Amino acid sequence: MNDQRLIQEFIRVEEQLREIRIYVRMIRWSGPCTPISEWVIAKTCPLGTSSVVIEEDIMKLLVDQRFFGVCEECHDRKPSGRMHGTTLCQSCASQNHGVVY
């Protein structure tokens, strides 16, 4: 998944009354086949923050391991909830290492 698609699917920006909030959609698992999505506030900015600064903050979130990881085998960036640890995505863990989810 490329960064632009990750941004579209997993990051949103909302202007509130007193601030701008940047949310990241987190994935957690209720069971082996039951992902649960939850939007969490990852960053807040003052109202009036420029779009350039907002875009820079979004790019910083993409490299923040709390939210996304890069698989060392396929080199794809994935949401942290789709990673098998910090260096391997679930797809590669399953396909290359016999991990069963």
CNS distance restraints for C-alpha pairs under 8 A (distance, minus, plus):
assign (resid   1 and name CA) (resid   5 and name CA) 6.38 0.50 0.50
assign (resid   1 and name CA) (resid   6 and name CA) 6.62 0.50 0.50
assign (resid   1 and name CA) (resid  76 and name CA) 6.43 0.50 0.50
assign (resid   1 and name CA) (resid  77 and name CA) 6.63 0.50 0.50
assign (resid   1 and name CA) (resid  78 and name CA) 7.10 0.50 0.50
assign (resid   2 and name CA) (resid   6 and name CA) 6.34 0.50 0.50
assign (resid   2 and name CA) (resid  76 and name CA) 7.58 0.50 0.50
assign (resid   2 and name CA) (resid  77 and name CA) 7.22 0.50 0.50
assign (resid   3 and name CA) (resid   7 and name CA) 6.13 0.50 0.50
assign (resid   3 and name CA) (resid  62 and name CA) 7.59 0.50 0.50
assign (resid   3 and name CA) (resid  77 and name CA) 7.43 0.50 0.50
assign (resid   4 and name CA) (resid   8 and name CA) 6.27 0.50 0.50
assign (resid   5 and name CA) (resid   9 and name CA) 6.12 0.50 0.50
assign (resid   6 and name CA) (resid  10 and name CA) 5.50 0.50 0.50
assign (resid   6 and name CA) (resid  11 and name CA) 7.27 0.50 0.50
assign (resid   6 and name CA) (resid  78 and name CA) 7.85 0.50 0.50
assign (resid   6 and name CA) (resid  79 and name CA) 8.00 0.50 0.50
assign (resid   7 and name CA) (resid  11 and name CA) 4.93 0.50 0.50
assign (resid   7 and name CA) (resid  12 and name CA) 7.53 0.50 0.50
assign (resid   7 and name CA) (resid  58 and name CA) 7.84 0.50 0.50
assign (resid   8 and name CA) (resid  12 and name CA) 7.45 0.50 0.50
assign (resid   9 and name CA) (resid  25 and name CA) 7.88 0.50 0.50
assign (resid  10 and name CA) (resid  24 and name CA) 5.46 0.50 0.50
assign (resid  10 and name CA) (resid  25 and name CA) 4.78 0.50 0.50
assign (resid  10 and name CA) (resid  26 and name CA) 7.63 0.50 0.50
assign (resid  10 and name CA) (resid  79 and name CA) 7.89 0.50 0.50
assign (resid  11 and name CA) (resid  22 and name CA) 7.04 0.50 0.50
assign (resid  11 and name CA) (resid  23 and name CA) 5.58 0.50 0.50
assign (resid  11 and name CA) (resid  24 and name CA) 4.60 0.50 0.50
assign (resid  11 and name CA) (resid  25 and name CA) 6.31 0.50 0.50
assign (resid  11 and name CA) (resid  58 and name CA) 7.69 0.50 0.50
assign (resid  12 and name CA) (resid  22 and name CA) 5.84 0.50 0.50
assign (resid  12 and name CA) (resid  23 and name CA) 5.25 0.50 0.50
assign (resid  12 and name CA) (resid  24 and name CA) 6.66 0.50 0.50
assign (resid  13 and name CA) (resid  20 and name CA) 7.05 0.50 0.50
assign (resid  13 and name CA) (resid  21 and name CA) 5.74 0.50 0.50
assign (resid  13 and name CA) (resid  22 and name CA) 4.54 0.50 0.50
assign (resid  13 and name CA) (resid  23 and name CA) 6.24 0.50 0.50
assign (resid  14 and name CA) (resid  20 and name CA) 5.80 0.50 0.50
assign (resid  14 and name CA) (resid  21 and name CA) 5.30 0.50 0.50
assign (resid  14 and name CA) (resid  22 and name CA) 6.52 0.50 0.50
assign (resid  14 and name CA) (resid  23 and name CA) 7.97 0.50 0.50
assign (resid  15 and name CA) (resid  19 and name CA) 6.23 0.50 0.50
assign (resid  15 and name CA) (resid  20 and name CA) 4.45 0.50 0.50
assign (resid  15 and name CA) (resid  21 and name CA) 6.31 0.50 0.50
assign (resid  15 and name CA) (resid  47 and name CA) 7.50 0.50 0.50
assign (resid  16 and name CA) (resid  20 and name CA) 5.77 0.50 0.50
assign (resid  16 and name CA) (resid  21 and name CA) 7.18 0.50 0.50
assign (resid  18 and name CA) (resid  46 and name CA) 7.07 0.50 0.50
assign (resid  18 and name CA) (resid  47 and name CA) 6.24 0.50 0.50
assign (resid  19 and name CA) (resid  44 and name CA) 6.54 0.50 0.50
assign (resid  19 and name CA) (resid  45 and name CA) 5.71 0.50 0.50
assign (resid  19 and name CA) (resid  46 and name CA) 4.73 0.50 0.50
assign (resid  19 and name CA) (resid  47 and name CA) 4.76 0.50 0.50
assign (resid  20 and name CA) (resid  44 and name CA) 5.54 0.50 0.50
assign (resid  20 and name CA) (resid  45 and name CA) 5.01 0.50 0.50
assign (resid  20 and name CA) (resid  46 and name CA) 6.01 0.50 0.50
assign (resid  20 and name CA) (resid  47 and name CA) 5.77 0.50 0.50
assign (resid  20 and name CA) (resid  49 and name CA) 7.89 0.50 0.50
assign (resid  21 and name CA) (resid  41 and name CA) 6.49 0.50 0.50
assign (resid  21 and name CA) (resid  42 and name CA) 7.66 0.50 0.50
assign (resid  21 and name CA) (resid  43 and name CA) 5.97 0.50 0.50
assign (resid  21 and name CA) (resid  44 and name CA) 4.54 0.50 0.50
assign (resid  21 and name CA) (resid  45 and name CA) 6.48 0.50 0.50
assign (resid  22 and name CA) (resid  41 and name CA) 5.91 0.50 0.50
assign (resid  22 and name CA) (resid  42 and name CA) 5.76 0.50 0.50
assign (resid  22 and name CA) (resid  43 and name CA) 5.13 0.50 0.50
assign (resid  22 and name CA) (resid  44 and name CA) 6.13 0.50 0.50
assign (resid  22 and name CA) (resid  58 and name CA) 7.75 0.50 0.50
assign (resid  23 and name CA) (resid  39 and name CA) 5.95 0.50 0.50
assign (resid  23 and name CA) (resid  40 and name CA) 5.29 0.50 0.50
assign (resid  23 and name CA) (resid  41 and name CA) 4.43 0.50 0.50
assign (resid  23 and name CA) (resid  42 and name CA) 5.32 0.50 0.50
assign (resid  23 and name CA) (resid  43 and name CA) 7.05 0.50 0.50
assign (resid  24 and name CA) (resid  39 and name CA) 5.56 0.50 0.50
assign (resid  24 and name CA) (resid  40 and name CA) 5.52 0.50 0.50
assign (resid  24 and name CA) (resid  41 and name CA) 6.51 0.50 0.50
assign (resid  24 and name CA) (resid  42 and name CA) 6.11 0.50 0.50
assign (resid  24 and name CA) (resid  67 and name CA) 7.29 0.50 0.50
assign (resid  25 and name CA) (resid  37 and name CA) 6.25 0.50 0.50
assign (resid  25 and name CA) (resid  38 and name CA) 5.45 0.50 0.50
assign (resid  25 and name CA) (resid  39 and name CA) 4.31 0.50 0.50
assign (resid  25 and name CA) (resid  40 and name CA) 6.33 0.50 0.50
assign (resid  26 and name CA) (resid  37 and name CA) 5.58 0.50 0.50
assign (resid  26 and name CA) (resid  38 and name CA) 5.24 0.50 0.50
assign (resid  26 and name CA) (resid  39 and name CA) 6.09 0.50 0.50
assign (resid  26 and name CA) (resid  40 and name CA) 6.97 0.50 0.50
assign (resid  26 and name CA) (resid  67 and name CA) 7.04 0.50 0.50
assign (resid  26 and name CA) (resid  79 and name CA) 7.28 0.50 0.50
assign (resid  26 and name CA) (resid  80 and name CA) 7.46 0.50 0.50
assign (resid  26 and name CA) (resid  81 and name CA) 6.60 0.50 0.50
assign (resid  27 and name CA) (resid  35 and name CA) 6.27 0.50 0.50
assign (resid  27 and name CA) (resid  36 and name CA) 5.57 0.50 0.50
assign (resid  27 and name CA) (resid  37 and name CA) 4.66 0.50 0.50
assign (resid  27 and name CA) (resid  38 and name CA) 6.54 0.50 0.50
assign (resid  27 and name CA) (resid  79 and name CA) 7.39 0.50 0.50
assign (resid  27 and name CA) (resid  80 and name CA) 7.31 0.50 0.50
assign (resid  27 and name CA) (resid  81 and name CA) 4.59 0.50 0.50
assign (resid  27 and name CA) (resid  82 and name CA) 7.38 0.50 0.50
assign (resid  28 and name CA) (resid  35 and name CA) 5.75 0.50 0.50
assign (resid  28 and name CA) (resid  36 and name CA) 5.30 0.50 0.50
assign (resid  28 and name CA) (resid  37 and name CA) 6.57 0.50 0.50
assign (resid  28 and name CA) (resid  81 and name CA) 5.60 0.50 0.50
assign (resid  29 and name CA) (resid  33 and name CA) 7.64 0.50 0.50
assign (resid  29 and name CA) (resid  34 and name CA) 5.72 0.50 0.50
assign (resid  29 and name CA) (resid  35 and name CA) 4.54 0.50 0.50
assign (resid  29 and name CA) (resid  36 and name CA) 5.83 0.50 0.50
assign (resid  29 and name CA) (resid  81 and name CA) 7.73 0.50 0.50
assign (resid  30 and name CA) (resid  34 and name CA) 5.32 0.50 0.50
assign (resid  30 and name CA) (resid  35 and name CA) 6.20 0.50 0.50
assign (resid  30 and name CA) (resid  36 and name CA) 6.73 0.50 0.50
assign (resid  31 and name CA) (resid  35 and name CA) 7.37 0.50 0.50
assign (resid  32 and name CA) (resid 101 and name CA) 5.31 0.50 0.50
assign (resid  33 and name CA) (resid 101 and name CA) 7.29 0.50 0.50
assign (resid  42 and name CA) (resid  61 and name CA) 7.83 0.50 0.50
assign (resid  43 and name CA) (resid  57 and name CA) 7.91 0.50 0.50
assign (resid  45 and name CA) (resid  49 and name CA) 6.51 0.50 0.50
assign (resid  49 and name CA) (resid  53 and name CA) 6.62 0.50 0.50
assign (resid  49 and name CA) (resid  54 and name CA) 7.01 0.50 0.50
assign (resid  50 and name CA) (resid  54 and name CA) 6.42 0.50 0.50
assign (resid  51 and name CA) (resid  55 and name CA) 6.08 0.50 0.50
assign (resid  52 and name CA) (resid  56 and name CA) 6.25 0.50 0.50
assign (resid  53 and name CA) (resid  57 and name CA) 6.17 0.50 0.50
assign (resid  54 and name CA) (resid  58 and name CA) 6.23 0.50 0.50
assign (resid  55 and name CA) (resid  59 and name CA) 6.26 0.50 0.50
assign (resid  56 and name CA) (resid  60 and name CA) 6.28 0.50 0.50
assign (resid  57 and name CA) (resid  61 and name CA) 6.35 0.50 0.50
assign (resid  58 and name CA) (resid  62 and name CA) 6.55 0.50 0.50
assign (resid  59 and name CA) (resid  63 and name CA) 6.97 0.50 0.50
assign (resid  60 and name CA) (resid  64 and name CA) 6.40 0.50 0.50
assign (resid  61 and name CA) (resid  67 and name CA) 6.92 0.50 0.50
assign (resid  61 and name CA) (resid  68 and name CA) 7.78 0.50 0.50
assign (resid  62 and name CA) (resid  67 and name CA) 7.08 0.50 0.50
assign (resid  62 and name CA) (resid  68 and name CA) 5.95 0.50 0.50
assign (resid  63 and name CA) (resid  67 and name CA) 7.90 0.50 0.50
assign (resid  63 and name CA) (resid  68 and name CA) 6.44 0.50 0.50
assign (resid  63 and name CA) (resid  69 and name CA) 7.25 0.50 0.50
assign (resid  64 and name CA) (resid  68 and name CA) 6.09 0.50 0.50
assign (resid  64 and name CA) (resid  69 and name CA) 7.64 0.50 0.50
assign (resid  65 and name CA) (resid  69 and name CA) 5.43 0.50 0.50
assign (resid  65 and name CA) (resid  80 and name CA) 7.06 0.50 0.50
assign (resid  65 and name CA) (resid  86 and name CA) 7.69 0.50 0.50
assign (resid  66 and name CA) (resid  80 and name CA) 6.69 0.50 0.50
assign (resid  67 and name CA) (resid  79 and name CA) 5.95 0.50 0.50
assign (resid  67 and name CA) (resid  80 and name CA) 5.20 0.50 0.50
assign (resid  68 and name CA) (resid  77 and name CA) 6.56 0.50 0.50
assign (resid  68 and name CA) (resid  78 and name CA) 5.48 0.50 0.50
assign (resid  68 and name CA) (resid  79 and name CA) 4.33 0.50 0.50
assign (resid  68 and name CA) (resid  80 and name CA) 4.58 0.50 0.50
assign (resid  69 and name CA) (resid  77 and name CA) 5.49 0.50 0.50
assign (resid  69 and name CA) (resid  78 and name CA) 5.45 0.50 0.50
assign (resid  69 and name CA) (resid  79 and name CA) 6.33 0.50 0.50
assign (resid  69 and name CA) (resid  80 and name CA) 5.69 0.50 0.50
assign (resid  69 and name CA) (resid  83 and name CA) 6.82 0.50 0.50
assign (resid  69 and name CA) (resid  86 and name CA) 6.45 0.50 0.50
assign (resid  69 and name CA) (resid  87 and name CA) 7.04 0.50 0.50
assign (resid  69 and name CA) (resid  89 and name CA) 7.99 0.50 0.50
assign (resid  70 and name CA) (resid  75 and name CA) 5.78 0.50 0.50
assign (resid  70 and name CA) (resid  76 and name CA) 5.49 0.50 0.50
assign (resid  70 and name CA) (resid  77 and name CA) 4.25 0.50 0.50
assign (resid  70 and name CA) (resid  78 and name CA) 6.24 0.50 0.50
assign (resid  70 and name CA) (resid  86 and name CA) 7.93 0.50 0.50
assign (resid  70 and name CA) (resid  87 and name CA) 6.48 0.50 0.50
assign (resid  70 and name CA) (resid  88 and name CA) 7.44 0.50 0.50
assign (resid  70 and name CA) (resid  89 and name CA) 7.60 0.50 0.50
assign (resid  71 and name CA) (resid  75 and name CA) 4.83 0.50 0.50
assign (resid  71 and name CA) (resid  76 and name CA) 5.62 0.50 0.50
assign (resid  71 and name CA) (resid  77 and name CA) 6.52 0.50 0.50
assign (resid  71 and name CA) (resid  78 and name CA) 7.61 0.50 0.50
assign (resid  71 and name CA) (resid  83 and name CA) 7.70 0.50 0.50
assign (resid  71 and name CA) (resid  86 and name CA) 7.90 0.50 0.50
assign (resid  71 and name CA) (resid  87 and name CA) 5.14 0.50 0.50
assign (resid  71 and name CA) (resid  88 and name CA) 4.57 0.50 0.50
assign (resid  71 and name CA) (resid  89 and name CA) 5.27 0.50 0.50
assign (resid  72 and name CA) (resid  87 and name CA) 5.61 0.50 0.50
assign (resid  72 and name CA) (resid  88 and name CA) 6.02 0.50 0.50
assign (resid  73 and name CA) (resid  88 and name CA) 6.85 0.50 0.50
assign (resid  73 and name CA) (resid  92 and name CA) 6.97 0.50 0.50
assign (resid  74 and name CA) (resid  92 and name CA) 7.16 0.50 0.50
assign (resid  78 and name CA) (resid  82 and name CA) 6.15 0.50 0.50
assign (resid  78 and name CA) (resid  83 and name CA) 6.75 0.50 0.50
assign (resid  78 and name CA) (resid  89 and name CA) 7.18 0.50 0.50
assign (resid  79 and name CA) (resid  83 and name CA) 6.89 0.50 0.50
assign (resid  80 and name CA) (resid  86 and name CA) 7.99 0.50 0.50
assign (resid  82 and name CA) (resid  89 and name CA) 6.15 0.50 0.50
assign (resid  82 and name CA) (resid  90 and name CA) 5.74 0.50 0.50
assign (resid  83 and name CA) (resid  87 and name CA) 7.51 0.50 0.50
assign (resid  83 and name CA) (resid  88 and name CA) 5.96 0.50 0.50
assign (resid  83 and name CA) (resid  89 and name CA) 4.06 0.50 0.50
assign (resid  83 and name CA) (resid  90 and name CA) 5.17 0.50 0.50
assign (resid  84 and name CA) (resid  88 and name CA) 5.30 0.50 0.50
assign (resid  84 and name CA) (resid  89 and name CA) 5.06 0.50 0.50
assign (resid  84 and name CA) (resid  90 and name CA) 4.96 0.50 0.50
assign (resid  84 and name CA) (resid  93 and name CA) 6.68 0.50 0.50
assign (resid  85 and name CA) (resid  89 and name CA) 7.48 0.50 0.50
assign (resid  88 and name CA) (resid  92 and name CA) 6.58 0.50 0.50
assign (resid  88 and name CA) (resid  93 and name CA) 6.41 0.50 0.50
assign (resid  89 and name CA) (resid  93 and name CA) 6.15 0.50 0.50
assign (resid  90 and name CA) (resid  94 and name CA) 6.04 0.50 0.50
assign (resid  91 and name CA) (resid  95 and name CA) 5.99 0.50 0.50
assign (resid  92 and name CA) (resid  96 and name CA) 5.35 0.50 0.50
assign (resid  92 and name CA) (resid  97 and name CA) 7.13 0.50 0.50
assign (resid  93 and name CA) (resid  97 and name CA) 5.05 0.50 0.50
assign (resid  93 and name CA) (resid  98 and name CA) 6.60 0.50 0.50
assign (resid  93 and name CA) (resid  99 and name CA) 5.48 0.50 0.50
assign (resid  94 and name CA) (resid  98 and name CA) 5.05 0.50 0.50
assign (resid  94 and name CA) (resid  99 and name CA) 4.41 0.50 0.50
assign (resid  94 and name CA) (resid 100 and name CA) 5.90 0.50 0.50
assign (resid  94 and name CA) (resid 101 and name CA) 7.62 0.50 0.50
assign (resid  95 and name CA) (resid  99 and name CA) 7.59 0.50 0.50
